[in-house]
Amino acid sequence: MLFIEPHAGPAPVIQVIRSARHTVDLSVYYLAYRPILDALRAAHARGVDVRVILDERPFGLKPRQVQKEYREAVATGAVVHWAPARFEAVNGRYAYFHNKYVCNGHEAEVGSANMDYSAFHRNREYLYVTTNGAVVHALHAVFQADWTGTRAGPGPRRALVLSPGSEPDLAAVIGQPGNVDIESEELGDDTAILDAIAAKGPLARVILPASISATDRRNVRLLEEHGVQIRLLPTRPIYLHAKLVAGSRYAFVGSQNFSVSSLNGNREVGILLQGRDTRLLRQQFHRDWVRAGHG
């Protein structure tokens, strides 16, 4: 089931935690939202094994903030690990443990939302909750690999859009026949993605937040020269943090930004959707497109 923030609130994540019978595995860039911490604590109290993986060096956060995040996660009773070193920004290398998902033995949530107040009350985010066994199994496999510091292998890619290595998948979603609608917090620097958008020309509509960087603004002008339609969404009252590509055949939602590091270096997780979910995503895109045009 598709959920759209900030309207859905934290319920999609909390529901997956509450429905857990034996295990909860939560993997996220940033965890600081009290209702989710309380749900993890309650799950642990009823005998559920709770595991959490966090990014040790999230961009822009001071070490004391990260240590507070870690202490509060541990206080729920969860066993908490930092992300594998290859997904941490160290020694001038920009890589992050940027995925956002939670799974139990039979259900999972995956999307663009970090687990903080802004995600559920201020941001445009897309979350998807599913009992699809292939997706749940794939997320568990990725979690277990990151928990043990090993490689997930090719298996999870049959059900997930997984970084590192998701650049071809995202380019293919953009390049599907017909019109394509894109929402992204960043336009990014990945040439394969920029080329795929440019190749769509006027068949592509892109919404970005009005706060984009000077580099993104230069790339906006280049894409507009190819006929791509682009609008900037005001950052209030809703901030565009979503990562969405929706076409006539299928859609993508997940944690990936359109940058080289996000697609080829980070740990990121997304999912492909079809049918009714794609229609709902395009309807929400249209509402945001109209609002951006009036901004």
Sequence and secondary structure as in RCSB ss.txt:
>XXXX:A:sequence
MLFIEPHAGPAPVIQVIRSARHTVDLSVYYLAYRPILDALRAAHARGVDVRVILDERPFGLKPRQVQKEYREAVA
TGAVVHWAPARFEAVNGRYAYFHNKYVCNGHEAEVGSANMDYSAFHRNREYLYVTTNGAVVHALHAVFQADWTGT
RAGPGPRRALVLSPGSEPDLAAVIGQPGNVDIESEELGDDTAILDAIAAKGPLARVILPASISATDRRNVRLLEE
HGVQIRLLPTRPIYLHAKLVAGSRYAFVGSQNFSVSSLNGNREVGILLQGRDTRLLRQQFHRDWVRAGHG
>XXXX:A:secstr
 EEEETTSTTHHHHHHHHT SSEEEEEES B  HHHHHHHHHHHHTT EEEEEE SS TT  HHHHHHHHHHHHH
TT EEEE  GGGS BTTB   B  EEEE SS EEEES  BSHHHHHTEEEEEEEE  HHHHHHHHHHHHHHHHT 
   SGGGGTSEEESS HHHHHHHHTSSS EEEEES   S HHHHHHHHHHGGGEEEEEETT  HHHHHHHHHHHH
TT EEEEE SSSSEE  EEEEESSEEEEES  SSHHHHHTSBEEEEEEETHHHHHHHHHHHHHHHHHHT 
